[in-house]
């Protein structure tokens, strides 16, 4: 039987790991991979930065853990990647908190092969493969290209809105942006 000290240490380890991961997601989201240091992650989490290496091993490993923790695109209520509710929540979240580490990995070049491969794997699992499964019965020509263009279009729209470079897009009513985004993307996925 584990002692109380062992139980407390395990709980503290879980909390520390979660604090590091949460801090990493915030910092990678705000500053990107290149602009974030392990020291900043540790300081934001309120722990010794050396614990990043203990719990994750490297900056690449904690970055990959942060993009994996971003959560799937779809939820239990629907399997449609471009369902209105999912697009609504994605646009709202990116507008509110900015680009997640996963979105940054998709749009910002990196020389780290592990990060690029992890981002590609996650985007394929969460977006491209489900889109291909959804469109399979329709016998679309070039289905993978269509799925990737639709995903890239959605990514561009949400990032442009959050960046504020397009004034009308940035100031537009949320529901209008969701509606027009869906009207823009859905035809790409139709025969």
N, C-alpha and C positions, 0 to 999 in steps of 0.2 A: 504494500500500500504506500502511495506517495505521501511524503510528509507535507505539512502545511507550507513549509519553505519552498519545496519543489513546485507546489501548485501556484504559489504566489509568483515565483520566478517564471513559470510558463505563461501565466496571465500577463506579467510585465513584458515578456518577450513578444507575445502576440500584440500587445498594445504598442510596443516600440516599433515592431515591424509595420503595423498599420499606420502609425504616425509618420514613419519614413516614407511609406508608399503614398500616403495622402499629400505630404509635402512635396514629394517628387512630381506627382501629377500636377499640382498647382504650379510649381516652378517650371516644369517642362512645358506646360500649357502657356505660361506667360512669357518665358524666355527662350523656349526651344531647347533642343538637345545641346547644341554648341554653347549656348549662353548660360547653362546651368552647371554648377559645380557640386561635387559631393559635399563639400563644406557647407554650401548654402542649404542643401537638403537637410543635413544634420542639424544645422542651426535653426531652420524653420521648424523642424520636428522637436526641437528642444533637447536633443541628445548629442552625444559625442559623434562627430562626423565619421569616425572610424567604424561606428556601428553599421554604416551603410555597407561597407565591405563585408562585415561579419554576417549580415542578414541577406545580402543580395550578391556579393562577390565583386561587382564592378558597376561602373556608371552605365554601361551597355545593358547589364542584367536588370538594373532597377528601371531603366527606361523601357525595356521590353515588358517587365512586370506592370509598369504603369499603363502601357498601351493595351495590354491584355485585360487590365482591370477597368478599362473604359466601358465595358458592358456591351452586349450584343445590340445590333441595330433593331432587330425585331423583338417583340415581347410575346408572352404566352397567349395574348388575345388574338393575334393574327400572325400569319406567316408571310404576309405580303410586305416586302421590303419598302415599297413606296406607298404604303397605306397612309391615309391622311393623318391619323394620330401619331404615327411614328415620325413623319416628316415635320409635323407640328412641334413635337417635343424636341427634335433635333435642332430645328431653327431657333426655338425658344432658348434652349440650353446654350447654344453657341453664341447667340446674341447676348445672353446674360453673363456668361463666364468666359467667353473667348474660345479659341481653338483648343481642342484637347490634344494631348500628346499623339494620339493616333492620327488625327487629322493633320497635324504638323508633319508626322512621318510620311503621310501620303503626299503632301505638297512641297515639302522642303527637301532638297537633295541632301544626302548624307553619304559620307565615305565609309560608314560603318556597315559592312555587309550583313551583320547579324540583325541590326535594326531594320534595314531595308527588307530582309527576308521575313522577319517577324511581322512587319507592317503588311507586307504582301499576303502572308498567310492569313492574318486576321481579317483583312478586307475580303479576301476570297471566301473565307468561312462564313463571315457575317453578312456579306452583301452580294458578291458576284455569284457564288454557288446557289444561294436561295433565289436570286433573280433568274438564273438559268433553269432552276426547277419550276419556277412559276411560269416561265414563258415556253417551256418545252412542248406543251401540247399545241401551241400555236404555229409551230414550224417556221419560226422567223429565220430569215437569212442572216448570217453573221451574228448569231445570238450572243456570243461572248463579247464581241466588239460593241454591240448595242448595250449590254449590261455595264461594261466599263465606261462607255460614254455617259450613260445615265448616272452612274455613281460619280463620275468626274463633274458632271453638270451640277448635281446637288452639292457636292463639295465646294465648287466655285461659288455658287449662290450663297451658301451659308457663311463662307469665309468673307466674301465681298460685303455682305450685310454687316457682319461683326466688325470689319475693318473701317467701315464708315466712309470709304472712298467714293462711293456712289451715293450722293446725298439723298436722292429720292428713295432708293432702295433702303438706306439706313433709317429713314424717317417713316417709311410706309407702315401702314397698319399690319400687324402680325398676320391676321387672318387673310389679308390680301396677298401677302408674300407667300403664304402656304398654298393658297389656291392657284396663283400664277405659276409657282414652282411645279406643282403637280401637273398643271396643264401643259407645261413646257416639257417635262420629263416623260410622262406617260406615253406620248406618241412615239418616242424612241423605242419603246418596248412593245409596240403593237405592230401587227402585220400590215 
